[in-house]
Amino acid sequence: MMSKVLNRPIRVLVAKVGLDGHDRGAKVIATSLRDAGMEVIYTGLRQTPEMVVNTALQEDVDAIGISILSGAHMTVFPKIIHFMKEKQLDDVLLTGGGIIPEADRLKLADMGVGELFPPGTTMASIVEYIQNWVIENRNF
């Protein structure tokens, strides 16, 4: 049971970056986060890392969730981190999911990327991770 609570809904940006045209998973995640009481902004397909970070800044989100199945995760996540640092989004969670090998997940974690969820992860565990992270890091 969580001892701390937020007095506002958690805001999450769900994005697809690059030419990856598979958005069913992103839409399922967005719906599940909404069902859990979060405010969700879904960017749609073919965003650039800079567009994602600019939208996150404009929408004042607590978390950015990237759905990536294209294999470009080692390019996409570092670029997003670069723009997040440039825009001083130091207290925003960058998380995501898709097909990401364990060795790459570890490298991305070292760069500052949060938990990355493989296909088959339960919605409850994703919701719980985001809620706990936001309560610990953005409770204002």
N, C-alpha and C positions, 0 to 999 in steps of 0.2 A: 504494500500500500504506500502511496506517495504522501509524504508529509507536507510538501510544498505544492501549491497550486497557482495557476495563473488566473488573473482576473479578466482575461481577454482571450479570444480565440487565437490559436497558433496560425500564422500565415505561412503557406508553403507555395513556392514556385516549382511547378513540374515542367520540365523542358526536354525537348529532343534536339540534339545538336548535330549539325552536319547533314549528310545526305541519307542517313538512316531513315527509311520510310515506314518502319514498323512501329505504330503507335498504340496498338491495342493494350499492351502492358502499361504504358504511361497513362492511358485513359482509365484502366482498372484501378491503378494506384490512386489517381486523382479522385475518383469516385469513392474509394475506400477511405481516404483521408478526410474527404468531405463528410462521409457518413460518421466518422469519428469526431466530428465537430470542428474540424479545421477549416479555415478559409483557404481555398486553393485557386491559384492562378495557373492555367495551363496555356503554354505559349504556342502550342501547335508544332508542326514539323519545320525542319530546315532552319533552325536558329544558329547564329554564330555565338561563340563564347562571349563576345562583347555585348551582343544583344541580350543574352540571358542575364548578364551581370547588371546591365542598365535597367532591365525590367525589374530585377530584384531590388535595386536601389529605389526605383520609382514607386514600387508597391510596398516598400518597407517590410520585406518578408523576414521570417525567422530562419527559414531553411530553403535551400535550393536542392531539388531532387532531379538528377539527370538520369534518363533512361537511355541506355546505350547498348546496342546489339551489333554495331557495325565493326567492332574490333578497333576503333579509333580512340579508345579510352586513354591511352598513354599520351595522346596529343590533346584531346578535348579537356580532360581534367586539369592538367598543368596550365593550359591557356585560361581556363576559368579562374583558377587560383591567382594567376597573374593579374587579371582584371579586377578580381575581388580585392587584392592588396592595393592596386592602383586607386580604387574607389574607397578604400578603407572600410571594407565590409568584413572586419576582423571578427565580429561576433555573430556571423551568420553561418549556419551549418551547411556544408556542401556534402551531400550524400548522393546515393544513386543505386542503380541496379542494372543488371544485364549479365552478359557472359564475359566475366573478367577473371582470368587465371589468378590463383592464389599469390604467386610471386608478384604480379602486377598490383594486386590489392595491397600488398605490404608496401611496395614502393610508393603507391599513391597515399597510403596512410602516413608515411614518413613526410610527404609533402603537405599534409594537412587535410586530406580528404577524410571525411567521416566514414562510417560503416558503409560497405557496398554489398548489396543484397543480390544473391544469385536467383535465377528462376526457381520457383517452388517455395520461396520464403513465405511464411504466413503473413497475411496483412496485419494481424495482431502484433507480431514482433516488430514490424516496420513502424506502426503507429506508436507503440510503446517506446521504441528507440528515439523517435523524433520528439515525443512528449517529454521524455526524461532529459534529453539534451537541451531542449528549449527551457525547461524549468531550471536546470542547473546553470545555463549560460546566458539566458535572456529574460530573466524574471524582473521586469520593470514595467 
